[in-house]
Amino acid sequence: MAARPNIILIMTDQQRFDTIGAWGYDYMTTPAQDRLVREGLSFRNAFCPGATCVASRAAIFTGMYGHNTGAYSFDHWADHRNWVEDLNDAGYHCVNMGKMHFAPRDVAGGFHERVIVENPTSKHLDNGQADDDWGRYLRIHGVDRPNDRNLSDPEWLQKYQGVPWHLEEKLHSDVFIGDSALAWIRDYQSEQPFFLQVGFTGPHEPWDPLPRHLALYEGREVPPRIAREGELDDKPPQHAAHRQMHATTTHESVIDMYSPDEEDIARMRRHYYAKITTVDEQLGRVIDALEERGFLHNSLLLFCSDHGELLGDHWMAYKWLMYDPIVHVPLIVRDGRRDRAGEEIDDLVSLMDLGPTILAAAGVEAPSYLEGRSLLPYMEGPGADFAPREWVYCEDNYQLMMRGERYKLVYYIGQDQGELYDLERDPHELWNLWDGAEHHALQRDLLAQLLRWLASSTYYNAGYRRQRSRHYGMRWPTPDNAFLHGAKGHPVPRSFDL
């Protein structure tokens, strides 16, 4: 019997899809990610299931969308079963180094070992929690978390979250995570297969790259923001409210997106891209350490980000909404046992597929409630019997997104306004077709499709909500549930007894 593979999941936080040099974005310096592109299979159309950190991670790790867990934003989700626990039960040694964003934070969550790092500006002590491991590390070195700079720095608003790291390199949160992962890789001696999750905090704001990485981008041409005058007048009111809220918040995330000119946007983007380079350097160190220990040969390594970042597009920054710069994310899978080196997949895939992929690689039966599907058939090469998705879905707070190759629909719960884009004619989502009379029939058809998916998903996972068990039976009369996964060729729900 072949040895079970080690499994490594490396996640960044808030990284857009267009930030990997080897994917053709030559304004980026990303040698480690470029290596993964050369050695792995790139999924060029991967989408996240939540438009914020917690919503996306809760869906990824539980395998269920927000309407089945209640985790739409900064909500408790660690009380739900997750597939790390399934790996644990199957004999994997499970380790988390860095950001997981469990809520509540300090749970095992199926991991045997955790080094916990949350957002660099989290105020754990103010919330009645002990500091995380990075915060304790800072205090050991006589340093406090770099909080409340919006109050202490009179030029904070003019920096648009671009603030180079100001302390020793080893004190940077992502360097600390890299060092922690390297120490664990170096010291692990067991023959037991492992699951290693490395969660970097970058490039989440503030965009605080190491200064030597920022120097790489000095004077470099970067893409301008994508926006049109009057654009927000045609969008649901939440878009203008998003811009206003972040311009007036009293928190360190304050950013005035009414004011920046194109040079301000370019400066902001250089800091963001440089922070990705800071993270990329740590990623490279982790990959090298795995290789030196001989762990890469029999390993499945997955690299992705939990969601993206607007970075000035559509006159806004950050996440929360459903634009492609937010929901379209990097995903690369490197399987040491299969050769798909340097190849690309253009089919729509979802980060909901991570759990089923990882469990399949480990030889663990997937729980009934997982709504993704394994990507391992793609690793077998062309000709695999695998129907591509027609749609991917994302949920966050009051929004449901359904995105296909041509059309994207965003439904706002409880209101008449919404979003509808023809991505073939308008790939940058500048022109909202929701209110156009000529598109009402299309809108109705897409809403009906969304309702069918939502009703099927809600019913399908009612067994989990009743029983909190891995497997359960639901009355489901026909033998194919591909509709739940958004596969092509299934215009109506088809379901089965489990």
C-alpha positions as CSV (number, residue, x, y, z in Angstrom):
1,M,0.0,0.0,0.0
2,A,1.4,3.4,-1.0
3,A,2.3,5.7,1.8
4,R,-0.3,8.4,2.4
5,P,0.9,11.8,1.2
6,N,1.8,14.7,3.4
7,I,-0.6,17.6,2.7
8,I,0.4,21.2,2.9
9,L,-2.1,24.1,2.5
10,I,-0.5,27.5,2.3
11,M,-2.9,30.5,2.4
12,T,-2.3,34.1,2.0
13,D,-4.8,36.7,3.1
14,Q,-6.5,39.2,0.7
15,Q,-4.4,38.4,-2.4
16,R,-5.9,39.2,-5.8
17,F,-5.7,36.8,-8.7
18,D,-3.5,39.2,-10.8
19,T,-0.5,39.2,-8.6
20,I,1.7,36.3,-9.7
21,G,4.5,37.1,-12.1
22,A,4.5,33.7,-13.9
23,W,0.8,34.2,-14.7
24,G,1.7,37.1,-17.0
25,Y,1.6,39.9,-14.5
26,D,5.1,41.1,-15.0
27,Y,4.9,44.0,-12.6
28,M,5.1,41.4,-9.8
29,T,8.2,39.9,-8.1
30,T,7.0,36.5,-6.9
31,P,9.8,33.9,-7.4
32,A,8.3,31.3,-5.0
33,Q,4.8,31.5,-6.5
34,D,6.5,31.4,-10.0
35,R,8.2,28.2,-8.9
36,L,4.8,26.7,-7.9
37,V,3.4,27.7,-11.3
38,R,6.3,25.8,-13.0
39,E,5.9,22.8,-10.9
40,G,2.2,22.6,-10.3
41,L,-1.2,23.0,-11.9
42,S,-2.6,26.5,-12.1
43,F,-6.3,27.0,-11.7
44,R,-6.7,30.4,-13.4
45,N,-10.5,30.7,-12.6
46,A,-10.7,29.9,-8.9
47,F,-13.2,31.8,-6.7
48,C,-13.7,32.1,-3.0
49,P,-16.9,31.3,-1.1
50,G,-16.9,34.4,1.1
51,A,-15.9,38.0,0.4
52,T,-14.3,38.5,3.8
53,C,-11.7,36.5,5.8
54,V,-14.0,34.8,8.3
55,A,-16.9,34.1,5.9
56,S,-14.6,32.6,3.4
57,R,-12.5,30.5,5.8
58,A,-15.6,29.3,7.6
59,A,-17.0,28.0,4.3
60,I,-13.7,26.6,3.1
61,F,-12.9,24.6,6.3
62,T,-16.5,23.5,7.2
63,G,-17.2,22.8,3.5
64,M,-20.6,24.5,3.9
65,Y,-21.8,27.9,2.7
66,G,-22.8,30.7,5.1
67,H,-26.6,30.0,4.8
68,N,-25.9,26.5,6.4
69,T,-23.5,27.7,9.2
70,G,-24.7,31.2,9.9
71,A,-21.1,32.4,9.4
72,Y,-21.6,35.4,7.1
73,S,-19.0,37.7,8.6
74,F,-17.1,37.9,11.9
75,D,-19.3,35.1,13.4
76,H,-18.6,32.1,15.5
77,W,-17.9,29.1,13.3
78,A,-15.4,26.9,15.2
79,D,-18.3,25.0,16.8
80,H,-19.1,23.4,13.5
81,R,-17.4,20.3,12.3
82,N,-14.5,20.9,9.9
83,W,-12.5,18.6,7.6
84,V,-9.3,19.1,9.6
85,E,-11.0,17.0,12.3
86,D,-11.6,14.3,9.7
87,L,-7.9,14.2,8.8
88,N,-7.1,14.0,12.5
89,D,-9.4,11.1,13.0
90,A,-7.8,9.4,10.0
91,G,-4.4,9.4,11.6
92,Y,-2.9,12.6,10.2
93,H,-0.8,14.9,12.5
94,C,-2.4,18.3,11.9
95,V,-0.5,21.5,12.4
96,N,-1.5,25.2,12.0
97,M,1.2,27.8,11.7
98,G,-0.3,31.4,11.4
99,K,-3.7,32.6,10.5
100,M,-6.7,30.4,10.6
101,H,-9.3,33.0,11.8
102,F,-11.2,30.5,14.0
103,A,-14.0,32.2,15.9
104,P,-13.6,31.8,18.8
105,R,-9.9,32.0,18.2
106,D,-8.2,29.6,20.7
107,V,-9.7,26.2,19.8
108,A,-8.0,23.1,18.6
109,G,-10.2,22.8,15.5
110,G,-8.7,19.4,14.7
111,F,-5.1,20.6,15.0
112,H,-2.6,18.9,17.3
113,E,-0.4,21.9,17.3
114,R,-1.1,25.6,16.6
115,V,1.0,28.8,16.5
116,I,-1.7,31.4,16.3
117,V,-1.4,34.7,14.5
118,E,-4.4,36.9,13.7
119,N,-4.5,40.2,11.9
120,P,-1.4,42.3,12.8
121,T,-3.6,45.1,14.3
122,S,-6.0,42.9,16.2
123,K,-6.7,44.2,19.7
124,H,-6.9,40.9,21.7
125,L,-6.3,42.4,25.1
126,D,-9.0,45.0,24.6
127,N,-11.4,42.2,23.8
128,G,-10.6,40.3,26.9
129,Q,-8.5,37.7,25.2
130,A,-4.9,36.8,25.8
131,D,-2.6,38.0,23.0
132,D,-1.9,35.6,20.1
133,D,1.5,34.0,19.7
134,W,2.9,36.7,17.5
135,G,1.8,39.4,20.0
136,R,3.6,37.5,22.8
137,Y,6.7,37.3,20.7
138,L,6.7,41.0,20.2
139,R,6.4,41.7,23.9
140,I,9.3,39.3,24.6
141,H,11.3,41.7,22.4
142,G,9.9,44.7,24.2
143,V,7.6,45.8,21.4
144,D,3.9,46.4,21.3
145,R,1.6,45.5,18.4
146,P,1.6,48.4,15.9
147,N,-1.9,49.6,16.7
148,D,-3.7,52.9,16.6
149,R,-1.4,54.5,14.1
150,N,-4.4,56.3,12.6
151,L,-4.4,58.3,15.9
152,S,-0.7,58.8,16.4
153,D,0.3,59.4,12.8
154,P,-1.0,62.8,11.5
155,E,-0.3,61.7,7.9
156,W,-2.1,58.3,8.2
157,L,-4.8,59.1,5.7
158,Q,-2.4,60.3,3.1
159,K,-0.5,57.0,3.2
160,Y,-3.5,54.9,2.0
161,Q,-2.4,52.0,4.2
162,G,1.1,51.9,2.7
163,V,3.4,51.9,5.6
164,P,6.7,50.0,5.3
165,W,7.7,47.7,8.2
166,H,9.5,49.8,10.8
167,L,11.1,47.2,13.1
168,E,13.6,44.4,12.8
169,E,12.6,42.0,10.0
170,K,12.3,39.0,12.3
171,L,9.4,40.9,14.1
172,H,7.2,41.1,11.0
173,S,4.2,38.9,11.4
174,D,4.8,37.0,8.1
175,V,8.5,36.5,8.9
176,F,7.4,35.1,12.3
177,I,5.0,32.7,10.6
178,G,7.7,31.7,8.2
179,D,10.2,31.1,11.0
180,S,7.6,29.1,12.9
181,A,6.8,26.9,10.0
182,L,10.5,26.3,9.3
183,A,11.2,25.3,12.9
184,W,8.3,22.8,12.8
185,I,9.4,21.3,9.4
186,R,13.0,21.0,10.6
187,D,12.0,19.3,13.9
188,Y,9.3,16.9,12.7
189,Q,10.5,13.3,13.1
190,S,7.4,11.1,13.1
191,E,6.6,8.7,10.4
192,Q,2.9,9.8,10.7
193,P,1.7,11.7,7.7
194,F,1.0,15.3,8.4
195,F,-1.3,18.1,7.4
196,L,0.4,21.4,7.6
197,Q,-1.6,24.6,7.2
198,V,0.5,27.8,6.9
199,G,-1.6,30.9,7.1
200,F,0.2,34.1,6.2
201,T,-1.4,37.4,7.3
202,G,-0.3,39.3,4.2
203,P,-1.1,41.0,2.0
204,H,-4.0,42.1,4.3
205,E,-3.8,45.8,5.2
206,P,-1.9,47.7,6.4
207,W,0.4,47.2,3.5
208,D,3.6,47.0,5.4
209,P,6.3,45.2,3.3
210,L,9.8,44.9,4.3
211,P,11.6,48.0,3.0
212,R,14.0,46.1,0.8
213,H,11.0,44.6,-1.0
214,L,9.3,48.0,-1.4
215,A,12.5,49.2,-3.0
216,L,12.0,46.6,-5.8
217,Y,8.9,48.4,-6.9
218,E,10.2,52.0,-6.7
219,G,9.4,53.7,-10.0
220,R,7.9,50.5,-11.4
221,E,4.8,50.9,-13.7
222,V,1.8,49.3,-12.1
223,P,-1.8,48.9,-13.4
224,P,-4.1,51.8,-12.9
225,R,-7.3,51.4,-11.0
226,I,-10.3,50.3,-13.0
227,A,-13.3,52.6,-12.6
228,R,-15.6,55.0,-14.5
229,E,-17.1,58.3,-13.6
230,G,-20.6,57.9,-12.2
231,E,-20.2,54.2,-11.8
232,L,-21.5,53.9,-8.3
233,D,-24.7,55.7,-9.3
234,D,-25.7,52.5,-11.1
235,K,-24.8,50.1,-8.3
236,P,-26.7,49.1,-5.2
237,P,-26.4,51.7,-2.3
238,Q,-24.1,49.4,-0.4
239,H,-21.3,50.3,-2.7
240,A,-21.4,54.0,-1.9
241,A,-21.9,53.1,1.8
242,H,-18.8,50.9,1.7
243,R,-16.7,53.8,0.4
244,Q,-18.2,56.2,3.1
245,M,-17.8,53.8,6.0
246,H,-14.1,53.2,5.4
247,A,-13.4,56.9,5.0
248,T,-15.0,57.7,8.3
249,T,-14.2,54.8,10.6
250,T,-12.2,55.5,13.7
251,H,-10.3,52.2,13.3
252,E,-6.8,51.8,11.8
253,S,-8.4,50.5,8.6
254,V,-9.6,54.0,7.8
255,I,-8.9,54.8,4.1
256,D,-10.3,57.8,2.2
257,M,-11.0,56.6,-1.3
258,Y,-12.6,59.9,-2.2
259,S,-9.2,61.7,-2.3
260,P,-6.5,59.7,-4.1
261,D,-5.2,60.7,-7.5
262,E,-3.5,58.2,-9.8
263,E,-0.1,58.6,-8.2
264,D,-1.7,57.9,-4.8
265,I,-3.2,54.8,-6.2
266,A,0.1,53.7,-7.8
267,R,1.9,54.3,-4.5
268,M,-0.8,52.2,-2.6
269,R,-0.5,49.4,-5.1
270,R,3.3,49.3,-4.9
271,H,3.1,48.8,-1.2
272,Y,0.5,46.1,-1.6
273,Y,2.5,44.3,-4.3
274,A,5.7,44.6,-2.2
275,K,3.9,43.0,0.7
276,I,3.0,40.1,-1.5
277,T,6.7,39.9,-2.3
278,T,7.4,39.8,1.5
279,V,5.0,36.9,1.8
280,D,6.4,35.2,-1.3
281,E,9.9,35.2,0.3
282,Q,8.6,33.3,3.3
283,L,6.7,31.0,1.0
284,G,9.9,30.2,-0.8
285,R,11.6,29.4,2.5
286,V,8.9,27.0,3.5
287,I,9.0,25.2,0.1
288,D,12.8,25.0,0.4
289,A,12.6,23.6,3.9
290,L,10.0,21.0,2.8
291,E,12.3,20.0,-0.1
292,E,15.4,19.7,2.1
293,R,13.5,17.3,4.5
294,G,12.4,15.2,1.5
295,F,8.7,16.0,2.2
296,L,7.8,17.4,-1.2
297,H,8.2,14.1,-3.2
298,N,5.2,12.5,-1.6
299,S,3.2,15.6,-0.8
300,L,0.1,17.4,-2.1
301,L,0.8,21.2,-1.8
302,L,-2.0,23.7,-2.3
303,F,-1.5,27.4,-2.5
304,C,-4.4,29.9,-2.5
305,S,-5.7,33.1,-0.8
306,D,-9.0,33.4,1.1
307,H,-10.2,36.4,-0.9
308,G,-8.9,39.4,-2.9
309,E,-8.7,43.2,-2.7
310,L,-10.2,46.1,-4.7
311,L,-7.0,48.3,-4.4
312,G,-8.8,51.3,-5.8
313,D,-10.9,49.6,-8.4
314,H,-14.5,50.8,-8.6
315,W,-13.4,53.8,-6.4
316,M,-13.0,51.6,-3.3
317,A,-10.5,49.5,-1.3
318,Y,-10.7,46.3,0.7
319,K,-13.3,43.5,0.2
320,W,-16.9,42.9,1.4
321,L,-18.5,43.2,-2.1
322,M,-18.5,40.7,-5.0
323,Y,-16.3,42.2,-7.7
324,D,-13.9,39.8,-9.3
325,P,-10.8,41.5,-7.8
326,I,-12.3,40.3,-4.5
327,V,-13.7,36.9,-5.3
328,H,-11.2,35.7,-8.0
329,V,-8.2,34.3,-6.2
330,P,-4.9,32.4,-6.9
331,L,-5.0,28.6,-6.7
332,I,-2.1,26.3,-7.6
333,V,-1.9,22.6,-6.8
334,R,1.4,20.8,-6.8
335,D,1.2,17.0,-6.5
336,G,4.6,15.4,-6.0
337,R,3.1,12.1,-7.2
338,R,1.6,13.4,-10.5
339,D,3.2,15.5,-13.3
340,R,1.0,18.4,-14.4
341,A,4.0,20.8,-14.1
342,G,3.4,24.2,-15.7
343,E,-0.1,23.4,-17.0
344,E,-3.2,25.5,-16.5
345,I,-6.9,24.9,-16.1
346,D,-9.4,27.6,-17.2
347,D,-12.5,25.8,-15.8
348,L,-14.4,27.5,-13.0
349,V,-13.4,26.1,-9.6
350,S,-14.2,27.0,-6.0
351,L,-12.2,27.0,-2.8
352,M,-15.0,24.9,-1.5
353,D,-13.2,22.2,-3.5
354,L,-10.2,22.3,-1.2
355,G,-11.7,20.0,1.5
356,P,-12.9,17.3,-0.8
357,T,-9.5,17.4,-2.7
358,I,-7.5,17.1,0.5
359,L,-9.7,14.3,1.9
360,A,-9.5,12.4,-1.4
361,A,-5.8,12.6,-1.4
362,A,-5.6,11.3,2.1
363,G,-8.0,8.4,1.3
364,V,-10.6,9.8,3.7
365,E,-14.3,9.5,2.8
366,A,-15.9,12.9,2.5
367,P,-18.7,13.9,4.9
368,S,-22.2,14.2,3.4
369,Y,-22.3,18.0,3.9
370,L,-19.2,19.0,1.9
371,E,-20.5,21.1,-1.0
372,G,-17.3,21.1,-3.1
373,R,-15.8,18.3,-5.1
374,S,-12.3,16.9,-5.4
375,L,-10.0,18.5,-8.0
376,L,-7.8,15.4,-8.2
377,P,-9.4,14.3,-11.5
378,Y,-7.7,17.4,-13.0
379,M,-4.4,16.1,-11.8
380,E,-4.9,13.0,-13.9
381,G,-4.4,14.9,-17.1
382,P,-6.5,15.7,-20.1
383,G,-9.4,13.3,-20.8
384,A,-10.5,12.8,-17.3
385,D,-14.2,12.2,-17.0
386,F,-15.0,15.4,-15.1
387,A,-17.8,17.9,-15.9
388,P,-16.7,21.5,-15.4
389,R,-18.7,23.8,-13.3
390,E,-21.2,26.1,-14.9
391,W,-21.4,28.4,-11.8
392,V,-19.5,29.3,-8.7
393,Y,-21.1,30.8,-5.6
394,C,-20.1,33.3,-2.9
395,E,-22.0,34.6,0.2
396,D,-21.2,37.4,2.6
397,N,-23.6,39.3,4.8
398,Y,-26.6,40.3,2.7
399,Q,-25.3,39.1,-0.7
400,L,-25.3,36.0,-2.8
401,M,-23.2,35.8,-5.9
402,M,-23.6,33.4,-8.8
403,R,-20.8,33.7,-11.4
404,G,-20.5,31.8,-14.7
405,E,-18.2,32.2,-17.6
406,R,-20.3,34.9,-19.1
407,Y,-22.7,36.2,-16.6
408,K,-22.5,37.3,-12.9
409,L,-25.5,37.9,-10.7
410,V,-25.3,39.4,-7.2
411,Y,-28.6,39.2,-5.2
412,Y,-29.0,41.5,-2.3
413,I,-31.3,39.9,0.3
414,G,-34.5,41.9,1.0
415,Q,-34.0,44.6,-1.6
416,D,-34.9,45.3,-5.2
417,Q,-31.4,46.5,-6.3
418,G,-28.8,44.0,-7.4
419,E,-26.0,43.5,-9.9
420,L,-25.9,41.8,-13.3
421,Y,-22.9,41.8,-15.5
422,D,-22.1,40.4,-19.0
423,L,-18.5,39.5,-18.4
424,E,-17.9,38.8,-22.1
425,R,-18.7,42.4,-23.0
426,D,-17.8,44.0,-19.7
427,P,-15.1,42.0,-18.1
428,H,-14.3,44.7,-15.5
429,E,-17.9,45.0,-14.2
430,L,-18.3,48.6,-14.9
431,W,-21.8,48.5,-16.3
432,N,-24.6,47.1,-14.1
433,L,-27.4,45.6,-16.3
434,W,-29.8,44.9,-13.4
435,D,-32.3,47.6,-14.2
436,G,-32.1,47.3,-18.0
437,A,-35.5,46.3,-19.4
438,E,-33.9,44.3,-22.1
439,H,-32.2,42.1,-19.4
440,H,-35.2,41.4,-17.2
441,A,-35.7,37.9,-18.8
442,L,-32.1,37.0,-18.2
443,Q,-32.3,38.4,-14.7
444,R,-35.3,36.2,-13.9
445,D,-33.7,33.1,-15.3
446,L,-30.5,33.6,-13.3
447,L,-32.5,34.4,-10.1
448,A,-34.4,31.1,-10.7
449,Q,-31.1,29.3,-11.1
450,L,-29.8,30.8,-7.9
451,L,-33.0,29.9,-6.0
452,R,-32.7,26.3,-7.2
453,W,-29.2,26.1,-5.9
454,L,-29.9,27.8,-2.6
455,A,-33.0,25.6,-1.9
456,S,-31.0,22.4,-2.8
457,S,-28.1,23.4,-0.7
458,T,-30.3,24.3,2.3
459,Y,-32.2,21.0,2.1
460,Y,-29.1,18.9,1.4
461,N,-27.4,20.1,4.6
462,A,-30.4,20.0,6.9
463,G,-29.2,16.6,8.0
464,Y,-26.0,18.1,9.3
465,R,-27.8,20.9,11.2
466,R,-30.1,18.3,12.8
467,Q,-27.5,15.7,13.7
468,R,-24.1,17.4,13.6
469,S,-22.9,14.1,12.1
470,R,-20.5,13.4,9.2
471,H,-23.0,11.2,7.4
472,Y,-26.8,11.4,7.3
473,G,-29.7,10.4,5.2
474,M,-32.0,12.7,3.3
475,R,-34.8,11.9,1.0
476,W,-33.3,12.5,-2.4
477,P,-35.0,10.7,-5.3
478,T,-32.4,10.6,-8.1
479,P,-28.8,9.4,-8.1
480,D,-26.9,12.5,-9.1
481,N,-26.2,15.6,-7.0
482,A,-24.0,17.4,-9.5
483,F,-26.4,20.4,-9.4
484,L,-25.2,21.3,-6.0
485,H,-21.6,21.6,-7.3
486,G,-22.6,23.9,-10.2
487,A,-21.6,21.3,-12.8
488,K,-22.7,21.9,-16.4
489,G,-25.5,19.9,-17.8
490,H,-27.7,19.9,-14.7
491,P,-30.3,22.7,-15.2
492,V,-32.5,21.3,-12.4
493,P,-31.7,19.8,-9.0
494,R,-31.1,16.1,-9.0
495,S,-30.6,14.4,-5.7
496,F,-30.4,11.1,-3.9
497,D,-30.8,9.1,-0.7
498,L,-27.5,9.2,1.3
